[in-house]
Amino acid sequence: MSYLKSIKDVQNYDINRDKRLLHSAQHEDILAGLTTDIYFFTTMDVLGSMGIGDKEVVAEIFARKPGVLVGIEEVRNILKDKGVEMWALEEGKEFQPKETLVRIKGPYDKFAIFESTILGCLASPSGWATAAKEIKEACGDRPFICFGTRHVHPSVAPVMERAARIGGASSVSNILAAKLIGENPAGTLPHAAFLVAGDTLSVAQKYDEVMAESYKRIVLVDTFKDEVEETLRLVKEMGRKLYGIRLDTPSERGGVTADLVRELRARLDIGGYNWVKIFVSGGLKPEKIKILAEAGVDSFGVGSYISGAPAIDMTMDIKEVEGVAIAKRGRIPGIVENPKLVKML
């Protein structure tokens, strides 16, 4: 598709604000160059008027701290029709500070206006994926679901949960994210279902009745009663149909503690219900996950730690112009080799 190329194009671009129900960018907006910084259009107007906007350059992207790289597929799709070459780390690869992550070679005016867009496609997803990796390390061999959709704008929620899956999440709850990955979304019933019905057991029994066999019957037990009491009530009625219970005790009541998990696991085992799994969610961070895992938690739901992870700041530098090594002061001129880069365009 065509994209904006000058300040005049920007000024003449018309948006029907009455028909835009959401403020987020659409795919067409991004590919048209509408989500970049205006100074890149100023740059192209100036260089174009000097007759040098199409000089061949080599630009490289690096980060100042380590992480997991996510977003390369989008970057490749942005650049694939621009007449440039591109080398990059593959999606999901770990990287170190100052390591070359992406190299772009071609006429500068073919990709200049997309610098901010490209960096944005890498910065936030890499931050989310890196946070998911930290959660995975804390969980060990225990699975965890990403529950971060409610914490970010819906336009980027699928991007976030996809990044979490690449970073280490076992599954995601966001429907579009799961579809983009080629998987089914995962999740349990929310407190709202029980509050509307007024009873945990009746909802759990109907859940078992109407849902397909492939759905694991995991039921929240902290809505109305003591968590241990409610769990034992459920398992006595549902038996082996109850796959697991979910603890999401709010901070107002002290949150989920290791002592609660140990008591619940002990009472289940004493009663002969050793098949019942314990799933925990609610403001979890790596340190608490390690403690709860040791206490007996089988799996976790993690949202805000991933969705709230800071973006990993990415920088694009021009390292060659017409085959001549160059760099701004403070940087070393010339390309920075990285044998892990793969030719993508």
N, C-alpha and C positions, 0 to 999 in steps of 0.2 A: 504494500500500500504506500501511497505518497506520504511524505512527512514535511513539516515546516522547515524552511531553510534560512530564513532571514527575519530581521526585526519587522519588516513590512508584512511578512506572512503572519507573524504573531498579531500585529495590530489589526489585520484584516480578518482574522479568524473570529467567527461569530458563534456564540453559544446561546442556545435557547434555554435560559435558566428556568423557565416555567415548566419545562418538560423533564428536567433532571430532578428526580425525586430523591436521589442520594448524592452526597458530596464527593464520593469516592471516584477515582479515575476508572474508566473502562479500558478494556484492552486497546481499543482504537485510539483512545487519548494517549496512552503510553507510547504506542508505536508511532504516533504522529509527532511525538516530541513535546507534548504539552505538559509533561511532568518533570521537565528539566529546569535548570536555572537559566534565567534570561540572559545572563552574561555570556553564555556560550553562543547565543545568536549574535550578540554584539561582536564577539570575537570573530565569527564567520563573516560578518559584514565588513569588518576592518581588514581581515586577511584577504577576503575576496577582492576588495577594492585595490589591494596591493598586488593582486595577481598571484598570490602564493597559498591560497587556501587549500589547494590540492596537493601540497607537498607530501611526499611519502614519509610517514613517521612510524616509529615503533613506540608503543605505549605499554607500560607494565603496571599491574595492580599488586599491592602488598598490604598487609595488615601489621599493626604494631604489637599485637598480642596473639597467642596461639588460639586455635579453635578448630571447628569442623566446618568445612566449606560447603555451603548450600546456596543454590541460585544459579549455577552455571548453565543449566538447561534454559532458563529464561534469557540469560545473557546471549547464549548462542542463537536463540530464536530472534532476538532483537537485531543481531548483527548478520544473520545468514544471507540477507539479500543486499548487503551494503558494499559488496566488492572488496572485502578485507579478509585477511587471514587471522586465525585465532588459535592460540594454544592455551590450555588451562589444566589445573588439577581436576580430576573427575569429581562428580557430585559425591559428597559424603566423606571425602578424604580429610585427614587431619593435617594441619599446617602449623608452622612455627613463625615467630615474629620476623618480619622483614623478608620472608620467603616470597619469591615471585609466584603469584597465584594465577594470573592471567596475563597473556601477552597478545597484543593486537597490532597487526602490521597492515598499513594501507594508506590511501590518501586521507589526510586529516579531516577534510570536509565531509567524508563519508560516515564518520562516527562521532565527530566532536560534540554535537549537541546532545548525544546520549550518555555523556560521562556520568552525570548525576544519577540518571536512571539506572545505569549499569551498577554503579556503586551501591545504590539503594537495594537493588535486587540481590546483592551479596551480603550487605551489612547486617540487616535484621535477621534474615533466615539463618545466617551463620551464627549469630548470637543465640537464637532459639535452639538450634541444633547442638551447640556447645553446652547449653544448660541441660538439654536432654541427655547428653553424654554423661554429665556429672551425676544426674539422677540414676542413670543406668549403672554407673560404677557403684553408687551407694546401694542399689537394689541387689547387686550380685546376680544370682541366677533367678531371682524373683521378677516376674513380669510387671510392667506398669502401663497404664493407659494415660494418654494425654487428655486432660479435661480443660484446656485453656481457652476454648472458643469464646466464652462469655467475657473474657478480660480484654479482648481486642476488638477493633472495628471489624464487622462481618466481611468487609472486602478483603481483608488480609488474614482472616482466621484460617482459611484453608492453607494458605502459604505457611502460617505458623505451625499448624498441626502436621503438615507434610514434613517440615523441617524437623519437628520433634521425632517423627517416625524414622527419618534418616539418621538422626542423632542417637537413637537407641530405644525409643518407645516401642512397646510390643504391639500397640494398636492405638487408634485415635477414635474420638467420639464424633468429630465433625464429619458430616455426611459427604460433602464435596471433597474434602481432603482424602477421605478413604477411597472415593471413586477415582480420584486422580492417581492414586497409588495402585489401584486395581484390587482393593481389598473391601471388606465389609466393615462398617463402623461398629464400634463396641461401646457398651455403657450399661448402666443399671437404672432402675427407677429413681426419680428424684423425690425429695420430701413432699413436693406438691401433691403427688399422687396419693400419698397416705393422709395428708391433711384434708384433702377434698373428701376422701372416703371415710375418714374418721377412725380407721382401724388398720393396723399393719397386717394382721393375719388374713383378713378377708381380701385385701389387695394382693397379697402374695399368692393366695390360692387361685384367684382369678388370673393372675399373671401366668401361673403354671398352666392354667386351662387354655388360655387363648394364644400363647406364644408357641412358635415352632420348637421342636425338640432341640434344634441346634442352639437355642438361646440358653445360656447358663442362668439358672435361677439364683441370682444374687440379690439379697433383700436388705434394705436399710433397717436398722434395728434401734435407732436412737431418737425416733420421732416422738413417741408417747411414753415409753416405759424405760426402766433400767435396761441397759444394753444386754446384760447377761440374762435377765428374766425374759426379755422379748425373744432372744435367740433360742432359748430352751423351749419356749412356747411354740415357736415356729417349727423347730425340728421335730418336736413330738407329734405335730399334726401332719407335717409334710414328709417326714422321713428322708429317704435318699433323693427325693425330688429336689430338696434344698441343697444346691451346690455350695452356696456360701452366703455369708452375711457381710454387710458393709457397715463399718464404723465411720461416722462423720461428725462425731460429737463436737458442737461448737465451742469456741474459745470461752464463751460466757459460762460454760460448765466445765472448763478446764481442758477441753480438747481430748483427743485420744491419747492415753498414756500407756506406757509399757506395762504398768501394773494391771490396767484394765485388760489389756491383751492377754497377759499371762493368766489372769483369773478366768477369762472367757475360754481360752484354750484348755485349761485344766478341767473346767466344769463340762465342756463338751466331751473331752476324752473320758472322764470319769463316767459320764452317762452313756458311753459307747458310741458317740457321734463323731468319731475321729475323721470322717470324710469331709466334714464341713470346713470350708476354707474361710479364712479371715481376710477381708479386703478393707483397706483403710484409705481415706482421702481427707482433704481439708487442710490447706495451707502448708503442705509438706515441703521440707527442705532436706538436702542430703544428710545432714547431721541427725535429724529426727528419724529419717528413714532407716538409717543404720541401727538406731536404738530399737525401733519397732520391729525391724526384721529379726533382730536377735531375740526379741520377746515372743515371736511366733507369727508375725503377719506373713501371709502368703503372697499378696500382691497389693499394688498401690494405684491410686489415681492422683495424678499431679497436674495442676493447672498453673497457678500464678508464678511459681518459680521459673517455669519455662516461658510463659507468655510475657512475663515482666522482665525477662533477661535483657540487658542492654545490648544494643547493636554493636558489632565489632567494627570499629572504624576502618574503612578501606580508603586507600589513597591510589590515584592513578597519576603516574609520572610519564612524561615523554622522555625517552632514553636515547632515541636516535632521530635525526632529521636528515633525509636524503642520504642515508648510510653513514652519517657522521655522528659519533657518540656525543651526547650532550646531557646536561642535567642542571637544575637550578643549584645555587650555592647550598652546601650542606649535604648534597647527595653525590654519589659517585657516577660519573658519566658512563653511558653504555649499558647494554642489557645485562641483567643478572641471571645467569644460567640456573636452571632447575631441571634436572633429569626427569622429574616426576610429571612434567607438563606433557599433555597429550594433544595432538593436532585435532582440532574440532571443526575448523573451517578452512 
